[in-house]
């Protein structure tokens, strides 16, 4: 599982010019699900996402508190293209989880995130839809996070 995490001033997602969800200050997270992801991957990404220290504290100390500490909003967007591979100039998506399976997995991930945080502060787009995501990055701060099993697979492929 892979997450591209952006610290934002605001973010929103629309489908066919209809606003689906929006947040103020917090995190906009693009979520990629690989065909090999397990519940452990989901738990790892949720834990890291909620506890990653990307914000300054009340005294102005940078990189000291998490989205959870500050009780900020999170906007999650499913993005299967995070597991694309280039074949020449064409994208191949064989590493991404299939549509039906990934939708269930993604919904389980959102449920897990909401159960570990405040449900009303975790928002998302529309799975499988053609979306327009508007992100006002703060910093800019962008962090790529990959689950431990994915890191292990990449290491094994290098050997």
Secondary structure, DSSP 8 states (H G I E B T S, - for coil): -EEEEEEEEEEEEEETTEEEEEESSEEEEEEE-BTT--HHHHHHHHHHHHH-EEE--TT--TT-EEHHHHT-EEEEEE-GGGG-EEETTEEE-TTB--HHHHHHHHHHHHHHHHHHS-GGGEEE--TTS--EEEEEEEEEEEEEEE-HHHHHHHHHHH-
